Amino acid sequence: MDEFMEEIDSQLDVISERLIALDGSPYSTLKEMAENTKIQDWPGEWNKTTPERLAHLVDGYRYLEDLYQHGIEVSDVEKDFSTQDIFIGLKTAIEKKIWMIQAELGSAPEIDE
């Protein structure tokens, strides 16, 4: 699971750097992130199976996929094509992760639903 977290950290870092370049201010604490997103905080549980953990991970990736799609749409309206390109790349990476995890679970990726 560490590799999944490292990839998300890297993606959030790219978004934060772009936001700063645009004179914005990214969230810098877990508290801010929790208060301003729909990402749920789940306690660590050792009684979950690997498929249950992976399914939960896919749910989180789908949430990010939706956020990245929103970023693509907003950056298009704003004609900020550099930011749009970043979001397209991040969304593509998330879709690949969803596909890979769903394949591990024996399911179709269901990316376009």
N, C-alpha and C positions, 0 to 999 in steps of 0.2 A: 504493500500500500504506500510505502514511502515514495516510490517513483511517481505515483499518481499525484501525491501532494507536491512534490518538487516541480512537476509540470505546471500545476495550477499556480503555484507561487511564482514561477517564471512568467506565466501569462499575466497575472495580476501586476507584476513588476513592469511589464511592457506597457500595460494600460496606464499605470500610475505615471510612468515617465512621459507618456504622450500627454496626459492630462496636465502635468506640470509644464510641459512645453507650450501648452495652450493657455497658460496662466491660471490653470485650475488647481484644486487642492484635493488630492486623493485621501481616502480614509487611511489613517495611520495606526489605528488601534483595533483590536478585536471587538471592543465595545462599540466603536463607531460602525464597524462592518455589521455587527449583529443588529444594531438599531436601525440600519438603513437598507437592509436587504431582507429577502425572504429565506435566506439560508438558515436552516434550523440547527441548533446546537444539540447534538446527541451524546449522551453519556457513553463511555466505553463499556461495551458488554462483551463478555467472553463466551456467551452461550449462542452466538449467531453462527450459522453455517457460512461457508465461503460463498455459495450462491446467494444467500441473503445479503451478505456484505456487498457483493458485486452488484446486485440489483439496486441496492441503496445508492451505490456509487453512480450507477447509470442515471438515477433520478437527479442527482446533483449535476451531472454533466448535461442533462436535458435542460435544467434550469439555466446553466451557463450558455448553452446553445441558444436559448430564447433571448437571453440578454445580449449576446453577440449579434443576433439577427436584428434586434432593436437598434443596436449601435450602428449596424450597416445602414438601416433605413434612415436614422436621424442624420448620420454623416452624409448621406446622399442628399437629403433635403438642404443641409447646410453647405453643400458643395465642398466638403472637407474630404477630398478623395484619399489623402494620405492616411487619415484616421480610418476611413472606410476600408482601405487595403489591410490595415492592421486587424480590424475586426473580421474581415473575410478569412485571413490566414488563421486566426485563432479559432473561428468557427469550423473551418476545415479540419483543424487538428482535433477539436472536440468530437466532430462527427466520426473521425477515424477511431478515436478511443471508444466511442459508443459502439461502433461496428465491431471492434475487437472484443470488447467485454461481452456484448450480446452473443457473438460467435462462441465464446467460452461457455456461455450459459445455454447454448444450443438454440438461440432465438435469432430471428431476423433483426436487423438494426432499427427498423421503424423510424428512420430519420425524417422522412418526408410526411409524416402524419400529423 
